[in-house]
C-alpha cells in the first residue's frame, strides 16, 4: 500500500481571487436535479389529489400542552440526578413541582383566586 504524497504548503499553491480553478485530483460532478417533466414510465399527474370526505378533527382540549423552560446547565444536571435516584422522568419531577407550587399559591393568604382553587380557569368561568 503506497501512502499518498502531499506537497508542502507554499505560496505556489495559493491562487489570487478570481484565478482559482477546480481541483484536478477529484473531478466535480454536477448534482442530479429532478425535473417536473414526466418520465416515460411515470406520467405527470393531472388530476388533483383526492380530498377526504371527513373534516379534520378539532384538537382535544384536554390534551397536555407543551412549553419550553430554559434552565441552567447546573439545574439540568441536578434534575437528571434526582430523576435517576427517584426512578422518575424529568417531566414527572417538573410537573410535580409545578403542581405543588400552584397548590401553595392557591392557599396563600391575600392571594385568593377562584381559578387556582377550582383547578382550572375553564371550570371556574363555567360556573
C-alpha positions as CSV (number, residue, x, y, z in Angstrom):
1,X,0.0,0.0,0.0
2,X,1.5,3.3,-1.0
3,X,0.9,6.4,1.0
4,X,-0.3,9.5,-0.8
5,X,2.2,12.3,-1.0
6,X,1.1,15.8,-0.4
7,X,3.0,18.9,-1.5
8,X,4.2,21.2,1.3
9,X,2.1,24.3,1.8
10,X,3.7,27.1,-0.1
11,X,2.8,30.3,-1.9
12,X,2.7,28.4,-5.2
13,X,-0.4,26.6,-4.0
14,X,-2.3,29.8,-3.4
15,X,-4.4,31.5,-6.1
16,X,-5.4,35.1,-6.4
17,X,-9.1,35.9,-6.0
18,X,-10.9,35.1,-9.2
19,X,-8.0,33.0,-10.6
20,X,-8.9,29.7,-8.7
21,X,-9.7,26.7,-10.7
22,X,-11.3,23.4,-9.7
23,X,-9.0,20.7,-8.4
24,X,-7.8,18.1,-10.9
25,X,-7.5,15.5,-8.2
26,X,-11.2,14.8,-7.9
27,X,-13.5,15.8,-10.8
28,X,-16.5,17.8,-9.8
29,X,-19.8,16.2,-10.8
30,X,-22.9,18.3,-11.2
31,X,-25.7,17.3,-8.8
32,X,-28.6,15.4,-10.2
33,X,-31.7,17.6,-10.2
34,X,-35.2,16.2,-10.5
35,X,-37.3,17.7,-13.2
36,X,-41.0,18.4,-13.3
37,X,-41.3,16.8,-16.7
38,X,-42.9,13.3,-16.8
39,X,-40.7,10.4,-17.5
40,X,-41.7,7.7,-19.9
41,X,-42.6,5.2,-17.2
42,X,-44.5,7.6,-15.0
43,X,-46.9,10.1,-16.5
44,X,-47.3,13.5,-14.9
45,X,-50.3,13.6,-12.6
46,X,-53.1,15.8,-14.0
47,X,-56.0,15.3,-11.6
48,X,-55.9,17.0,-8.1
49,X,-55.3,14.8,-5.1
50,X,-58.3,13.1,-3.6
51,X,-59.9,15.2,-0.7
52,X,-61.1,13.3,2.3
53,X,-64.8,13.4,3.0
54,X,-64.2,13.7,6.7
55,X,-63.4,17.2,8.0
56,X,-60.2,17.4,10.2
57,X,-60.9,16.6,13.8
58,X,-60.5,19.5,16.2
59,X,-57.7,19.3,18.7
60,X,-58.6,17.6,22.0
61,X,-59.0,20.5,24.5
62,X,-57.9,18.3,27.4
63,X,-54.6,17.0,25.9
64,X,-51.5,18.2,27.6
65,X,-49.8,21.3,26.2
66,X,-46.1,21.8,25.7
67,X,-44.0,24.7,26.9
68,X,-40.3,25.5,26.8
69,X,-38.5,26.2,30.0
70,X,-34.8,27.4,29.9
71,X,-32.7,26.2,32.9
72,X,-29.0,26.5,33.7
73,X,-26.8,23.5,32.9
74,X,-26.3,23.1,36.7
75,X,-30.0,22.9,37.3
76,X,-30.4,20.4,34.4
77,X,-27.7,18.2,35.9
78,X,-29.4,18.3,39.3
79,X,-32.7,17.4,37.7
80,X,-31.2,14.5,35.9
81,X,-29.5,13.2,39.1
82,X,-32.8,13.4,41.0
83,X,-34.7,11.7,38.2
84,X,-32.3,8.8,38.2
85,X,-32.3,8.5,42.0
86,X,-36.1,8.7,42.2
87,X,-36.7,6.4,39.2
88,X,-38.9,9.1,37.7
89,X,-38.7,11.1,34.5
90,X,-37.6,14.7,34.4
91,X,-41.0,15.5,33.0
92,X,-42.7,13.9,36.1
93,X,-40.5,15.8,38.5
94,X,-41.1,19.2,36.8
95,X,-44.9,18.6,36.6
96,X,-45.0,17.6,40.3
97,X,-43.0,20.7,41.3
98,X,-45.4,22.9,39.3
99,X,-48.5,21.3,40.8
100,X,-47.0,21.7,44.3
101,X,-46.2,25.4,43.6
102,X,-49.7,26.1,42.2
103,X,-51.3,24.4,45.2
104,X,-49.2,26.5,47.5
105,X,-50.3,29.7,45.7
106,X,-53.9,28.8,46.0
107,X,-53.8,28.7,49.8
108,X,-51.6,31.8,50.3
109,X,-53.4,34.5,52.3
110,X,-54.4,37.5,50.3
111,X,-53.8,35.7,47.0
112,X,-57.3,34.2,46.6
113,X,-58.0,33.1,43.1
114,X,-61.1,31.0,42.1
115,X,-59.1,29.6,39.1
116,X,-56.5,28.1,41.4
117,X,-58.9,26.9,44.0
118,X,-61.2,25.1,41.5
119,X,-58.3,23.6,39.5
120,X,-58.7,25.4,36.1
121,X,-59.8,28.7,34.8
122,X,-62.2,27.0,32.4
123,X,-64.1,25.2,35.1
124,X,-64.2,28.4,37.3
125,X,-65.7,30.6,34.5
126,X,-68.2,27.9,33.6
127,X,-70.0,28.3,36.9
